Amino acid sequence: MWYRTSDNSVIITVRVVPKSSRAQTGPVEGDALKVKITAPPVDGQANAALVKFIAKKLGVSRSRVRIIRGETSRTKVLEVHDVDLDAVERLADG
């Protein structure tokens, strides 16, 4: 499973594809959600773009999304606080 609940948050595993032509989510590949980001993986630009993009897709503020593992890896684990589970499940649909 690419996400799990924990107290008042959701833990999401993503596989990031930087420097894509457009930002989009999905499909789920194995145990991670594929997320394409337009930013390059330089100086944390892709991480910042990922947090901003996921927050927008989930309808939460950026402060509620944080990378808890994988800062320098393409596979990252995100923690999102106070988010609707239906919105998380819709990420896999693109």
Buried (B, 14 or more C-beta within 10 A) or exposed (E): EBBEEEEEBBBBBBBBBBEEEEBBBBEBEEEBBBBBBBBEBEEBBBBBBBBBBBBEBBEBEEEBBEBEEBEEEBEBBBBBBEBEEEBBEBBBEE
